[in-house]
Amino acid sequence: MSTVSVDETVPEPPAFPGRRWLMPSAVIHEFAPDTGRPGRRPRRTARDWIVDFSCFLLAVLVGIAGADALTDNPHVSHDLAVVDQLLGALACAAVWLRRRWPVGLAVATIPVGLVSDTAGGACLIALFTLAVHRPFRYVAWVGGISVALTPVYFWLRPDPELPYLVAVALFGLLTAAVVGWGMFVRSKRQLMLSLRDRTRRAETEARLRAEQAQRLAREAIAREMHDVLAHRLTLLSVHAGALEFRPDAPGEEIARAAGVIRESAHEALQDLREIIGVLRAGEPDEAGRPQPTLPALDTLVAESREAGMKVTLDNRVTDPAAVPSSVGRTAYRIAQECLTNARKHAPGTEVTVTVTGAPGEGLVVSVRNPAPEGEVPHVPGSGQGLIGLGERAMLAGGRLEHGPEEDGAFRVRAWLPWG
């Protein structure tokens, strides 16, 4: 598409009513305002030079034809013919300014065309340029004035070969054809701009959707890493802290704590390898070890008991295997994170894990631990565990509530859809 300079903003296309029309820089150059400042007005391309030269050549050819017709017109004197040809030459030269001042050139050609036959081609090209580069209101005024002055023109200069009414009608049809052609070109260019804008918007939206998908994937990976590794590393931290605070403990307890530390580190390494495998494969359900679901809750509780925790499991679900895998996995992660938090913030207390529910009613996971007795050693944490559990429950279509009770105990309760 050629580069065209105009001094008015292109009207908003009908495809985006009420919205701001954002155009890329290449499209802005097409209809960019021409301020006349150095470096601001876009340069003519090779195609622009060809089009401008063609318009100039067409105006000159029409002017030559008009000059030949003047010699056969008895109503035009020699002096008037000289003036006519001089004005026609100036009008043809002004065609080169049509891109920079389309409105001014079209207005200036109205009186020139009224007194000069040889300027007829330049007048039509100026009107066509106005129709291409300006809204219809400009074309309506200038074209209307030209059509209104047509009877006056042929009354002052009757055509020797055509009747008066026929000449007026033909010139009116020619003017309408030129205006219609120019408006068609303008509409086509605006359509191209609209399509470019739509393509740009579609590309932008696709990029934003891809970025959002990547962000959600990163959040899911971070959540999974937190849930999987926090449980193991907390065991390691708690027992390492016990060895630090009780260096005089019996040898059996020290050996037992060291064994738990070694086993927790080994399990954490295995879980880390599993997560890396998931990242490499891209499909969590098909890479690494099988994801834990509700039946694996017994194993989780057994591991916690072996680590020295007091855990009571009350699973009232008749058939845990019947729980959908996504719901069961979410319930497992919630219980896992709650046991990890209880181990860090309420060591030595008895934790109660209750699971109830049925198809159509939903699955309820409740984890409660009483307030700890005495001072609790500080165990560093990210503080994002409960936030991540809330996000997990929300993504599964459920909800999660947590907070202290009147007796100081802390409870986490999650409801997940089932059936």
PyMOL commands that set and color helices and strands:
alter all, ss='L'
color gray80, all
select helices_A, chain A and resi 25-28+46-71+78-97+102-115+120-133+136-156+164-245+251-281+294-306+320-322+325-345+385-395
alter helices_A, ss='H'
color red, helices_A
select strands_A, chain A and resi 5-6+32-33+310-315+350-358+362-369+399-404+410-416
alter strands_A, ss='S'
color yellow, strands_A
deselect
rebuild
show_as cartoon
